[in-house]
Amino acid sequence: MDKFERLKKYYSGRKVFVTGHTGFKGAWLCVLLKELGAKVYGYALKPEGEALFDIPGVAEGVVSTFADIRDFEALKKAFEEASASAVLHLAAQPIVRTSYELPRDTYEINVMGTVNLLECVRESGRETSVLNVTTDKVYYNPELADHAFKENEMLDGYDPYSNSKSCSELVTHSYFNAFFKDSNRVKLSTARAGNVIGGGDFAKDRIVPDCFRAFAAGEPVLLRNPLSTRPFQHVLEPLFAYLWIVMAQDTNAALQGWYNVGPDETDAITAGRIAEMFAGEWGDGAGFKDISESGAPHEASFLKLDNSKLKKTFDISPVWNIEEAVKKTAAWYKTFHEGGDAVALMKDQIDEFFG
């Protein structure tokens, strides 16, 4: 049985509760779960501005509650109504630069949001398999050249976003040890995902959406940190891993843990290289301009993940290298820009990914 069929066997007809389902990764997850036959219950704020979730066909069939993750009573009500046996926690304030502008909001959303979700799980009494999605930025990062972080290294993100996600990890570890470790009722893991690219991301201050907006307007993209190295991967890579972890730990509690979810080290490349590759796929003379800022808020210039634990534990490896990931991403944006069926292309890319 291939991996897609194994996922389909587990998720078909299963109730799945997804926080942050209106975000970029959340919207892709909704489409993927529907392709697997799952019954999707989402909890998130309504998206602001242009959003993948608002494209016709993405939200169809999803039971959505539009509310704040900080509103415990609203979250608990939606959680109980869903009666889900699988939970994926993606709700977050996900932008580093925004965390400098709104640090209090960032901590409230990313830390107390996690507490609220795990309280719902703790109080429900149901058997549940839970995954908290954090980030590759949770680690204390001295930015050593070619160092790839492993899961046993120190958690201490620098900026408010990264640090709030470090705290979210620690909250999860505490709930596991205090409430779930000796119980077979709740299975709980975290996934520390690298930077994702893919069609439908319209967020500010991210390399691919910035490229799309600039190239669609016939302008060069302006890069603040073109030499920053990140573990870029197509959005389907972590989503596949998330769903696999939830499924695997549900049947084998020994697989609970904290997992890096990133590409192989050779696919950790610079933002400038991503822009060059995207420009090459876009054509029409697209390019970028270096506007490196002095005195800008700190962002790590070098970050890699060691994904060997994920590969060894679950026997899964990245499917698309970075060149293929950029090609698939650019194809989606061109289709969307030209008025094509972007959701049909998402489904085609899902089929190709698992093919």
Kinemage of the C-alpha trace (Angstrom):
@kinemage 1
@onewidth
@group {chain A} dominant
@subgroup {mainchain}
@vectorlist {calphas} color= white
{ca met a 1} P 0.000 0.000 0.000
{ca asp a 2} L 1.519 3.358 -1.018
{ca lys a 3} L 1.746 6.301 1.369
{ca phe a 4} L -1.275 8.168 -0.041
{ca glu a 5} L -3.450 5.086 0.306
{ca arg a 6} L -2.261 4.556 3.871
{ca leu a 7} L -3.179 8.139 4.714
{ca lys a 8} L -6.518 7.771 2.965
{ca lys a 9} L -7.310 4.621 4.900
{ca tyr a 10} L -6.697 6.462 8.175
{ca tyr a 11} L -8.280 9.854 7.382
{ca ser a 12} L -11.241 8.846 5.236
{ca gly a 13} L -14.365 9.673 7.224
{ca arg a 14} L -12.283 10.859 10.196
{ca lys a 15} L -13.124 14.131 11.929
{ca val a 16} L -10.086 16.412 11.924
{ca phe a 17} L -9.859 19.688 13.858
{ca val a 18} L -7.497 22.253 12.342
{ca thr a 19} L -6.655 25.575 13.973
{ca gly a 20} L -5.382 28.283 11.650
{ca his a 21} L -7.150 26.681 8.699
{ca thr a 22} L -7.639 29.999 6.889
{ca gly a 23} L -3.879 30.615 6.596
{ca phe a 24} L -1.678 29.579 3.701
{ca lys a 25} L -0.643 26.179 5.084
{ca gly a 26} L -4.060 25.688 6.649
{ca ala a 27} L -5.853 26.206 3.332
{ca trp a 28} L -3.595 23.688 1.589
{ca leu a 29} L -4.211 21.295 4.485
{ca cys a 30} L -7.980 21.645 4.063
{ca val a 31} L -7.729 20.743 0.372
{ca leu a 32} L -5.420 17.802 1.104
{ca leu a 33} L -7.619 16.460 3.909
{ca lys a 34} L -10.694 16.667 1.681
{ca glu a 35} L -8.804 14.719 -1.000
{ca leu a 36} L -8.180 12.076 1.686
{ca gly a 37} L -11.888 11.944 2.513
{ca ala a 38} L -11.645 13.545 5.957
{ca lys a 39} L -14.328 15.644 7.632
{ca val a 40} L -12.587 18.959 8.293
{ca tyr a 41} L -13.472 21.314 11.146
{ca gly a 42} L -11.544 24.572 11.124
{ca tyr a 43} L -11.034 27.270 13.738
{ca ala a 44} L -9.396 30.564 12.797
{ca leu a 45} L -9.907 34.237 12.176
{ca lys a 46} L -11.351 35.194 8.820
{ca pro a 47} L -8.493 35.888 6.430
{ca glu a 48} L -7.583 39.503 5.781
{ca gly a 49} L -6.844 40.761 2.299
{ca glu a 50} L -6.141 38.372 -0.558
{ca ala a 51} L -6.121 34.792 0.699
{ca leu a 52} L -5.958 31.273 -0.669
{ca phe a 53} L -8.798 30.223 1.622
{ca asp a 54} L -11.154 32.641 -0.157
{ca ile a 55} L -10.592 31.140 -3.600
{ca pro a 56} L -13.780 29.245 -4.562
{ca gly a 57} L -13.438 25.539 -3.823
{ca val a 58} L -10.906 25.740 -0.996
{ca ala a 59} L -13.375 26.248 1.875
{ca glu a 60} L -16.131 24.151 0.320
{ca gly a 61} L -17.123 21.307 2.649
{ca val a 62} L -15.114 22.653 5.601
{ca val a 63} L -17.033 23.391 8.823
{ca ser a 64} L -15.518 26.712 9.862
{ca thr a 65} L -15.631 28.636 13.115
{ca phe a 66} L -14.256 32.139 12.706
{ca ala a 67} L -12.929 33.223 16.088
{ca asp a 68} L -9.722 34.083 17.930
{ca ile a 69} L -7.501 31.310 19.330
{ca arg a 70} L -7.227 33.462 22.481
{ca asp a 71} L -10.985 33.119 23.065
{ca phe a 72} L -11.012 29.942 25.144
{ca glu a 73} L -14.797 29.623 25.428
{ca ala a 74} L -15.313 29.951 21.670
{ca leu a 75} L -12.491 27.496 21.004
{ca lys a 76} L -13.822 24.971 23.500
{ca lys a 77} L -17.323 25.169 22.007
{ca ala a 78} L -16.017 24.574 18.481
{ca phe a 79} L -13.719 21.792 19.674
{ca glu a 80} L -16.505 19.957 21.463
{ca glu a 81} L -18.893 20.332 18.530
{ca ala a 82} L -16.310 18.832 16.181
{ca ser a 83} L -15.687 15.748 18.378
{ca ala a 84} L -12.526 15.210 16.353
{ca ser a 85} L -10.057 12.389 16.949
{ca ala a 86} L -7.211 14.145 15.086
{ca val a 87} L -6.041 17.696 15.846
{ca leu a 88} L -3.517 19.866 14.011
{ca his a 89} L -2.630 23.174 15.660
{ca leu a 90} L -1.451 25.707 13.070
{ca ala a 91} L -3.002 28.935 14.411
{ca ala a 92} L -0.274 31.524 14.954
{ca gln a 93} L 1.051 35.008 14.400
{ca pro a 94} L 3.684 33.767 11.938
{ca ile a 95} L 5.667 36.818 10.786
{ca val a 96} L 8.995 37.755 12.387
{ca arg a 97} L 8.819 41.466 11.556
{ca thr a 98} L 5.231 41.712 12.812
{ca ser a 99} L 6.391 40.242 16.118
{ca tyr a 100} L 8.637 43.263 16.622
{ca glu a 101} L 5.665 45.553 16.019
{ca leu a 102} L 3.184 43.506 18.078
{ca pro a 103} L 5.159 41.434 20.589
{ca arg a 104} L 2.350 41.159 23.132
{ca asp a 105} L -0.139 39.921 20.546
{ca thr a 106} L 2.464 37.498 19.222
{ca tyr a 107} L 3.022 35.920 22.642
{ca glu a 108} L -0.685 35.824 23.479
{ca ile a 109} L -1.557 34.099 20.203
{ca asn a 110} L 1.375 31.714 19.977
{ca val a 111} L 1.723 30.771 23.638
{ca met a 112} L -1.731 31.115 25.189
{ca gly a 113} L -3.276 29.866 21.969
{ca thr a 114} L -1.357 26.633 22.474
{ca val a 115} L -2.412 26.476 26.135
{ca asn a 116} L -6.042 26.984 25.139
{ca leu a 117} L -5.939 24.242 22.524
{ca leu a 118} L -4.270 21.740 24.857
{ca glu a 119} L -6.753 22.593 27.604
{ca cys a 120} L -9.557 21.695 25.206
{ca val a 121} L -7.837 18.374 24.551
{ca arg a 122} L -7.250 17.747 28.265
{ca glu a 123} L -10.818 18.525 29.270
{ca ser a 124} L -12.513 16.672 26.425
{ca gly a 125} L -11.972 13.119 27.696
{ca arg a 126} L -11.776 11.843 24.101
{ca glu a 127} L -9.013 9.800 22.529
{ca thr a 128} L -7.133 12.283 20.387
{ca ser a 129} L -3.972 12.415 18.302
{ca val a 130} L -2.548 15.945 18.408
{ca leu a 131} L 0.223 17.776 16.564
{ca asn a 132} L 1.436 21.260 17.477
{ca val a 133} L 3.130 22.892 14.481
{ca thr a 134} L 5.913 25.276 15.511
{ca thr a 135} L 8.923 26.412 13.462
{ca asp a 136} L 12.579 25.854 12.657
{ca lys a 137} L 13.276 29.127 14.482
{ca val a 138} L 12.671 27.673 17.966
{ca tyr a 139} L 16.355 26.901 18.483
{ca tyr a 140} L 19.016 29.067 20.101
{ca asn a 141} L 20.877 30.059 16.957
{ca pro a 142} L 24.501 31.261 17.107
{ca glu a 143} L 24.410 31.099 13.280
{ca leu a 144} L 27.320 28.733 12.844
{ca ala a 145} L 28.083 28.017 9.205
{ca asp a 146} L 26.699 24.697 7.979
{ca his a 147} L 25.282 23.719 11.382
{ca ala a 148} L 21.994 21.821 11.060
{ca phe a 149} L 19.902 21.809 14.233
{ca lys a 150} L 18.852 18.548 15.866
{ca glu a 151} L 15.812 18.101 18.092
{ca asn a 152} L 17.841 17.784 21.297
{ca glu a 153} L 19.376 21.257 21.013
{ca met a 154} L 18.517 24.281 23.134
{ca leu a 155} L 15.220 26.087 22.519
{ca asp a 156} L 15.588 29.880 22.743
{ca gly a 157} L 14.429 31.835 19.699
{ca tyr a 158} L 15.838 35.366 19.394
{ca asp a 159} L 12.973 37.540 18.141
{ca pro a 160} L 9.472 37.626 19.699
{ca tyr a 161} L 7.997 35.341 17.028
{ca ser a 162} L 10.741 32.721 17.319
{ca asn a 163} L 10.806 32.918 21.102
{ca ser a 164} L 7.025 32.619 21.365
{ca lys a 165} L 7.251 29.426 19.343
{ca ser a 166} L 10.002 28.164 21.655
{ca cys a 167} L 7.560 28.803 24.494
{ca ser a 168} L 4.818 26.966 22.608
{ca glu a 169} L 7.142 23.951 22.389
{ca leu a 170} L 7.807 24.092 26.134
{ca val a 171} L 4.079 24.381 26.875
{ca thr a 172} L 3.523 21.257 24.786
{ca his a 173} L 6.294 19.384 26.580
{ca ser a 174} L 4.805 20.356 29.951
{ca tyr a 175} L 1.295 19.194 29.001
{ca phe a 176} L 2.734 15.937 27.702
{ca asn a 177} L 4.659 15.263 30.915
{ca ala a 178} L 2.029 16.546 33.344
{ca phe a 179} L -1.167 15.239 31.768
{ca phe a 180} L -0.685 12.859 28.840
{ca lys a 181} L 2.550 10.889 29.275
{ca asp a 182} L 1.053 8.087 31.342
{ca ser a 183} L -2.271 8.081 29.526
{ca asn a 184} L -3.058 6.264 26.337
{ca arg a 185} L -5.913 8.675 25.624
{ca val a 186} L -3.946 11.563 24.095
{ca lys a 187} L -0.995 11.249 21.688
{ca leu a 188} L 0.986 14.482 21.345
{ca ser a 189} L 3.915 15.663 19.222
{ca thr a 190} L 5.363 18.860 17.802
{ca ala a 191} L 6.699 19.537 14.319
{ca arg a 192} L 9.387 22.169 13.787
{ca ala a 193} L 8.926 23.056 10.155
{ca gly a 194} L 11.281 24.898 7.851
{ca asn a 195} L 10.267 27.710 5.505
{ca val a 196} L 7.510 26.713 3.111
{ca ile a 197} L 6.762 27.886 -0.397
{ca gly a 198} L 3.858 27.044 -2.657
{ca gly a 199} L 0.996 28.561 -4.552
{ca gly a 200} L -1.413 30.763 -2.655
{ca asp a 201} L 0.785 32.454 -0.059
{ca phe a 202} L -0.068 36.162 -0.059
{ca ala a 203} L 1.515 37.153 3.282
{ca lys a 204} L 3.681 40.226 3.602
{ca asp a 205} L 7.424 39.969 4.201
{ca arg a 206} L 7.795 36.526 2.659
{ca ile a 207} L 10.031 35.930 -0.303
{ca val a 208} L 7.662 34.138 -2.709
{ca pro a 209} L 4.585 36.374 -2.211
{ca asp a 210} L 6.868 39.397 -2.552
{ca cys a 211} L 8.223 37.940 -5.809
{ca phe a 212} L 4.727 37.305 -7.150
{ca arg a 213} L 3.442 40.788 -6.363
{ca ala a 214} L 6.493 42.442 -7.902
{ca phe a 215} L 6.667 40.277 -11.018
{ca ala a 216} L 2.917 40.540 -11.633
{ca ala a 217} L 3.354 44.333 -11.573
{ca gly a 218} L 6.339 44.145 -13.932
{ca glu a 219} L 8.787 45.275 -11.239
{ca pro a 220} L 11.883 43.731 -9.636
{ca val a 221} L 11.353 42.239 -6.198
{ca leu a 222} L 13.122 44.142 -3.418
{ca leu a 223} L 15.090 41.833 -1.116
{ca arg a 224} L 15.972 42.915 2.433
{ca asn a 225} L 18.194 39.903 3.174
{ca pro a 226} L 19.163 38.160 -0.090
{ca leu a 227} L 21.982 36.199 1.580
{ca ser a 228} L 19.797 34.729 4.356
{ca thr a 229} L 19.901 30.928 4.176
{ca arg a 230} L 16.747 28.989 5.022
{ca pro a 231} L 15.507 25.363 4.733
{ca phe a 232} L 12.955 26.036 1.984
{ca gln a 233} L 10.476 23.302 1.017
{ca his a 234} L 7.201 22.971 -0.866
{ca val a 235} L 4.151 23.259 1.390
{ca leu a 236} L 3.078 19.686 0.639
{ca glu a 237} L 6.268 18.343 2.264
{ca pro a 238} L 5.443 19.405 5.842
{ca leu a 239} L 1.708 18.766 5.421
{ca phe a 240} L 2.451 15.187 4.433
{ca ala a 241} L 4.743 14.844 7.459
{ca tyr a 242} L 2.157 16.378 9.817
{ca leu a 243} L -0.547 13.987 8.700
{ca trp a 244} L 1.812 11.044 8.890
{ca ile a 245} L 2.910 11.867 12.454
{ca val a 246} L -0.706 12.185 13.627
{ca met a 247} L -1.575 8.846 12.047
{ca ala a 248} L 1.548 6.991 13.190
{ca gln a 249} L 1.513 8.087 16.828
{ca asp a 250} L -2.184 7.243 17.068
{ca thr a 251} L -1.374 3.592 16.523
{ca asn a 252} L 2.023 3.595 18.265
{ca ala a 253} L 2.410 5.907 21.271
{ca ala a 254} L 6.179 5.345 21.273
{ca leu a 255} L 6.382 7.568 18.184
{ca gln a 256} L 5.313 10.688 20.059
{ca gly a 257} L 8.044 13.303 20.096
{ca trp a 258} L 9.517 16.505 18.685
{ca tyr a 259} L 10.410 16.421 15.011
{ca asn a 260} L 12.255 18.674 12.598
{ca val a 261} L 10.380 18.831 9.310
{ca gly a 262} L 12.614 20.245 6.635
{ca pro a 263} L 14.343 19.523 3.342
{ca asp a 264} L 17.669 17.799 2.921
{ca glu a 265} L 20.584 20.093 3.729
{ca thr a 266} L 21.423 20.676 0.057
{ca asp a 267} L 18.046 22.432 -0.342
{ca ala a 268} L 18.744 25.027 2.366
{ca ile a 269} L 19.485 27.990 0.105
{ca thr a 270} L 19.488 31.782 0.153
{ca ala a 271} L 16.492 34.047 -0.343
{ca gly a 272} L 18.309 35.582 -3.307
{ca arg a 273} L 18.611 32.187 -4.971
{ca ile a 274} L 14.898 31.536 -4.457
{ca ala a 275} L 14.142 34.890 -6.109
{ca glu a 276} L 16.445 34.048 -9.039
{ca met a 277} L 14.793 30.670 -9.538
{ca phe a 278} L 11.280 32.105 -9.292
{ca ala a 279} L 12.212 34.865 -11.748
{ca gly a 280} L 13.528 32.278 -14.184
{ca glu a 281} L 10.236 30.382 -14.046
{ca trp a 282} L 8.168 33.567 -14.329
{ca gly a 283} L 10.084 34.966 -17.301
{ca asp a 284} L 9.237 38.376 -18.763
{ca gly a 285} L 12.532 39.836 -17.538
{ca ala a 286} L 11.704 39.316 -13.857
{ca gly a 287} L 14.516 39.931 -11.388
{ca phe a 288} L 15.391 41.291 -7.956
{ca lys a 289} L 17.096 44.253 -6.343
{ca asp a 290} L 19.154 44.078 -3.152
{ca ile a 291} L 17.937 46.643 -0.608
{ca ser a 292} L 19.698 45.189 2.436
{ca glu a 293} L 18.691 47.260 5.433
{ca ser a 294} L 20.959 48.596 8.143
{ca gly a 295} L 19.345 48.800 11.563
{ca ala a 296} L 16.455 46.520 10.544
{ca pro a 297} L 14.937 44.124 13.119
{ca his a 298} L 17.145 41.085 13.655
{ca glu a 299} L 16.437 37.987 11.599
{ca ala a 300} L 18.734 34.973 11.570
{ca ser a 301} L 20.971 34.955 8.505
{ca phe a 302} L 21.706 31.215 8.615
{ca leu a 303} L 19.386 28.356 9.522
{ca lys a 304} L 19.378 24.657 8.663
{ca leu a 305} L 17.548 21.639 10.073
{ca asp a 306} L 18.690 18.060 10.503
{ca asn a 307} L 15.726 15.967 9.314
{ca ser a 308} L 17.299 12.565 10.033
{ca lys a 309} L 15.042 11.779 13.014
{ca leu a 310} L 11.888 12.216 10.921
{ca lys a 311} L 13.320 10.113 8.090
{ca lys a 312} L 14.533 7.332 10.379
{ca thr a 313} L 11.409 7.184 12.567
{ca phe a 314} L 8.770 7.219 9.841
{ca asp a 315} L 10.696 6.171 6.723
{ca ile a 316} L 9.621 9.294 4.864
{ca ser a 317} L 11.860 11.643 2.894
{ca pro a 318} L 11.415 14.881 0.947
{ca val a 319} L 9.712 14.264 -2.392
{ca trp a 320} L 10.497 17.441 -4.364
{ca asn a 321} L 13.895 19.133 -4.335
{ca ile a 322} L 14.016 22.929 -4.246
{ca glu a 323} L 14.104 23.313 -8.026
{ca glu a 324} L 10.918 21.271 -8.412
{ca ala a 325} L 9.306 23.100 -5.480
{ca val a 326} L 9.958 26.498 -7.085
{ca lys a 327} L 8.718 25.246 -10.446
{ca lys a 328} L 5.434 24.026 -8.926
{ca thr a 329} L 5.052 27.263 -6.964
{ca ala a 330} L 5.634 29.526 -9.947
{ca ala a 331} L 3.211 27.456 -12.052
{ca trp a 332} L 0.469 28.039 -9.475
{ca tyr a 333} L 1.009 31.805 -9.367
{ca lys a 334} L 1.067 32.090 -13.155
{ca thr a 335} L -2.167 30.085 -13.387
{ca phe a 336} L -3.765 32.274 -10.718
{ca his a 337} L -2.482 35.497 -12.331
{ca glu a 338} L -3.870 34.457 -15.717
{ca gly a 339} L -7.311 33.576 -14.293
{ca gly a 340} L -6.944 29.798 -14.480
{ca asp a 341} L -8.312 27.170 -12.105
{ca ala a 342} L -5.858 27.428 -9.218
{ca val a 343} L -7.675 24.906 -7.018
{ca ala a 344} L -7.687 22.280 -9.771
{ca leu a 345} L -3.940 22.832 -10.080
{ca met a 346} L -3.549 22.315 -6.315
{ca lys a 347} L -5.294 18.957 -6.638
{ca asp a 348} L -3.142 18.041 -9.634
{ca gln a 349} L -0.021 18.880 -7.645
{ca ile a 350} L -1.268 16.776 -4.737
{ca asp a 351} L -1.772 13.856 -7.123
{ca glu a 352} L 1.697 14.359 -8.597
{ca phe a 353} L 3.310 14.670 -5.159
{ca phe a 354} L 1.861 11.353 -4.031
{ca gly a 355} L 2.092 9.699 -7.439
